[in-house]
Amino acid sequence: MFSAATLAILISMFLVLVRALKGPTVYDRILAVNCFGTLTVLLISVYGFLTDRPEFLDIALVYALISFINIIAVSKFVRFKDLAQPLRDDDPGDI
């Protein structure tokens, strides 16, 4: 049963990877990379559960935090073309 869950996650990861490579816009690719990171966290968690090693959940949480920060950085770079530009409070922008 759990091997079926692992297989389903791997198939989903493959489909998301195809979307990340083929995506028509950069925003589709960013969303696909974010989804791939989420599926990776899920795969690490399932693997930790199957092998009865709860420390893999800590690794999955750290990976989720790193993935979140990476997606924020990539999104900011795509929008501003510069990571060093500060965000202003008075800039309404099109977020």
Backbone as a ProteinNet text record, in pm:
[ID]
protein_1_A
[PRIMARY]
MFSAATLAILISMFLVLVRALKGPTVYDRILAVNCFGTLTVLLISVYGFLTDRPEFLDIALVYALISFINIIAVSKFVRFKDLAQPLRDDDPGDI
[TERTIARY]
82.3	0	87.2	189.9	275	364.9	397	474.4	389	258	168.3	166.4	170	175	305.3	415.4	544.6	545.6	489.3	482.2	396.2	285.2	198.9	271.2	348.3	424.9	530.2	598.2	700.3	640.2	524.3	456.4	416.1	365.2	329	451.6	563.2	686.8	731.6	716.8	752.5	663.4	533	441.3	468.6	500.3	532	663.9	758.8	885.6	865.3	775.9	743.5	684.4	595.8	537.9	644	739.2	845.6	934.1	957.2	1040.7	964.6	835.8	757.2	671	648.3	555.8	557.6	442.7	440.8	491.3	473.4	520.5	614.4	686.9	780.1	703.6	582.1	503.9	456.2	426.5	393.9	513	629.7	750.8	780.6	760.9	782.4	684.9	559.6	458.4	492.5	542.8	579.8	698.3	796.2	910.2	864.4	771.8	718	644.6	566.4	495.3	593.3	700.7	802.8	867.5	892.7	947.5	851.5	723.9	624.2	617.4	621.6	619.3	746.5	858.3	982.3	972.3	912.7	891.2	801.6	698.4	607.5	679.4	763	837.1	935.3	1004.6	1096.7	1020.7	903.6	822.7	773.1	725.9	678	793.2	909	1024.5	1063.8	1062.5	1092.9	993.2	866.2	764.8	783.6	813.5	829.9	951.8	1057.1	1178.8	1183.5	1077.4	1066.4	1180.9	1207	1310.5	1247.9	1203.3	1133.1	1221.4	1352.9	1439	1426.2	1370.7	1347.3	1240.9	1154.3	1056.3	1124.2	1228.2	1305.7	1373.4	1427.1	1490.5	1387.6	1268	1161.4	1120.5	1114.2	1078.9	1186.3	1311.2	1420	1416.1	1391.4	1382.3	1264.5	1152.9	1036.6	1069	1139	1176.1	1272.4	1369.4	1463.6	1391.9	1301.8	1225	1139.3	1079.2	996.5	1080	1195.7	1282.4	1330.5	1361.2	1404.3	1294.5	1171.1	1060.2	1037.2	1048.7	1034.1	1144.9	1267.4	1379.3	1362.6	1322.5	1303.3	1189.5	1081.3	968.7	1009.4	1086.9	1133.3	1227.4	1312.8	1404.1	1328.8	1226.6	1148.8	1076.3	1025.4	949.2	1039.3	1148.1	1230.6	1361.6	1398	1525.3	1646.8	1624.8	1733.7	1690.8	1774.3	1739.8	1770.8	1853.9	1895.7	1800.8	1707.9	1616.1	1517.5	1510.9	1418.7	1274	1184.5	1042	997.6	922.8	875.4	730.1	694.1	556.5	461.2	509.2	421.6	407.3	472.6	463.8	346.8	236.5	123	155.9	232.4	275.3	160.7	190.6	89.9	129.7	110.9	154.7	62.3
-119.2	0	126.2	127.6	245.9	256.2	141.6	149.1	209	189.1	252.7	403.8	446.5	590.2	649.8	578.9	625.8	633.2	533.5	533.4	648.7	676	787.2	921	935.3	1058.6	1073.4	965.1	971.5	1004.2	949.4	981.5	1129.1	1176.6	1318.3	1407.4	1366	1443.4	1448	1338.2	1336	1430	1427.5	1515.3	1662.4	1693.1	1831	1873.3	1782.2	1812.9	1842.6	1768.7	1797.2	1937.4	1974.1	2108.8	2215.2	2186.2	2283	2304.2	2202.1	2214.2	2270.1	2240	2275.5	2399.6	2439.8	2546.9	2664.4	2712.6	2822.1	2954.9	2978.4	3103.2	3072.8	3175.1	3159.1	3132.2	3184.8	3163.9	3019.2	2956.1	2813.4	2731.8	2771.6	2699.5	2718.7	2840.2	2865.1	2782.4	2779.2	2699.7	2550.9	2504.1	2363.1	2329	2419.3	2395.2	2394.3	2483.2	2485.4	2354.4	2307.5	2180.4	2063.8	2069.1	1964.2	1961.4	2079.1	2085.4	2027.5	2056.4	2001.5	1849.9	1799.7	1654.1	1589.2	1658.7	1606.3	1595.3	1696.8	1691.3	1572.9	1552.9	1440.4	1306.3	1297.4	1173.6	1143.7	1245.1	1226.3	1181.2	1240.1	1202.5	1058.7	1019.9	881.2	783.5	817.2	729.7	714.6	824.2	817.3	732.2	740.2	657.8	510.6	481	341.6	275.7	352.4	295.1	309.4	364	382.5	467.8	578.5	672.8	811.7	851.3	980.3	1102	1085.4	1200.8	1251.8	1171	1216.8	1326	1331.8	1440.2	1573.8	1574	1696.2	1740.3	1645.2	1676	1731.6	1674.3	1721.6	1864.6	1895.9	2032.6	2133.5	2096.8	2186	2206.1	2099.3	2110	2199.2	2189.5	2273.3	2420.4	2452.4	2591	2645.2	2565.1	2607.4	2625.4	2536.2	2546.3	2672.6	2704.4	2825.1	2950.8	2957.7	3074.3	3084.4	2972.1	2973.4	3024.7	2983.8	3027.4	3177.5	3227.6	3371.8	3447.3	3398.9	3464.5	3462	3350.6	3340.5	3431.4	3434.7	3521.5	3668	3706.8	3845	3875.9	3783	3804.8	3818.6	3737.3	3744.5	3877.6	3925.4	4050.3	4172.8	4179.5	4300.3	4289.7	4169.9	4145.8	4177.8	4185.8	4215.8	4171	4093.9	4047.8	4150.6	4248	4345.6	4463.9	4478.2	4591.6	4574.1	4671.9	4658.6	4680.1	4615.9	4636.3	4760.8	4848.5	4970.4	4952.1	5015.7	5006.9	5091	5201.2	5289.9	5249	5140.5	5093.7	4996.3	5037.5	4945.7	4822.4	4840.4	4727.1	4638.5	4539.7	4442.4	4305.8	4288.8	4166.4	4053
0	0	0	84.2	89.2	-32.5	-91	-214.7	-326.2	-320.8	-417.6	-396.4	-271.7	-242.8	-293.2	-273.7	-321.8	-473.9	-537.7	-683.3	-734.7	-667.2	-707	-691.7	-586.3	-566	-675.5	-709.7	-814	-950.2	-980.7	-1106.7	-1108.4	-996	-986.7	-1003.1	-945.4	-959.3	-1105.9	-1176.6	-1318	-1398.6	-1372.1	-1444.5	-1415.2	-1290.1	-1253.4	-1317.6	-1326.7	-1391.6	-1540.2	-1603.1	-1743.4	-1755.8	-1663.1	-1667.2	-1642.2	-1556	-1527.7	-1650.7	-1727.7	-1846.5	-1965.5	-1974.3	-2091.1	-2071	-1946.2	-1912.6	-2007.9	-2049.1	-2145.9	-2088.8	-1960.2	-1900.6	-1784.9	-1743.9	-1631.9	-1502.1	-1492.4	-1370.5	-1359	-1471.1	-1468.8	-1422.3	-1464	-1424.6	-1277	-1226	-1083.2	-1000.6	-1043.3	-972.5	-976.7	-1090.4	-1101.9	-1011.6	-1003.4	-914.8	-768.9	-734.2	-598.6	-568.3	-663.3	-644.8	-635	-713.6	-706	-567.9	-511.4	-376	-272.8	-288.9	-197.4	-208.8	-330	-348.7	-295.5	-302.5	-246	-94.7	-32.5	112.7	148	69.6	92.6	74.2	-28.2	-52.7	60.4	109.4	221.9	345.8	368.7	485	474.9	357.2	338.8	354.1	299.6	314	461	534.5	677.5	753.3	713	778.1	744.1	617.6	576	639.1	659.5	717.5	869.3	926.9	1071.6	1126.7	1056.1	1098.2	1105.7	1224.3	1237.7	1213.8	1214.2	1189.6	1045.8	957.1	820.8	815.7	913.3	918.2	943.7	1025.4	1046	916.4	844.4	716.2	618.8	618.5	529.9	565.2	692.9	733.6	692.7	708.2	667	515.5	441.9	296.5	256.7	327.3	297.3	320.5	426.9	454	347.7	309.4	206.8	73	40.7	-83.2	-84.2	28.7	38.8	14.5	76.9	60.1	-84.5	-146.5	-286.4	-378.7	-356.7	-441.7	-424.8	-302.8	-280.6	-355	-347.7	-414.8	-566.9	-621.7	-766.6	-811.9	-735.3	-770.9	-768.3	-668.4	-660.9	-776.5	-812.2	-923.3	-1054.9	-1075.2	-1198.7	-1208.4	-1096.8	-1100.1	-1113.2	-1035.5	-1030.8	-1108.2	-1153.5	-1221.9	-1134.9	-1002.8	-909.8	-770.9	-704.3	-569.7	-463.2	-494.8	-394.6	-383.2	-476.4	-472.4	-356.6	-265.3	-152.4	-196.7	-125.7	-151	-76	-143.5	-79.8	-39	74.7	122.7	39.4	-20.4	-95.1	-241.9	-282.5	-419.8	-432.2	-500.1	-509.6	-592.9	-700.7	-781.2	-826	-903.8	-944.6	-892.4	-765.1	-697.8	-728.5
[MASK]
+++++++++++++++++++++++++++++++++++++++++++++++++++++++++++++++++++++++++++++++++++++++++++++++

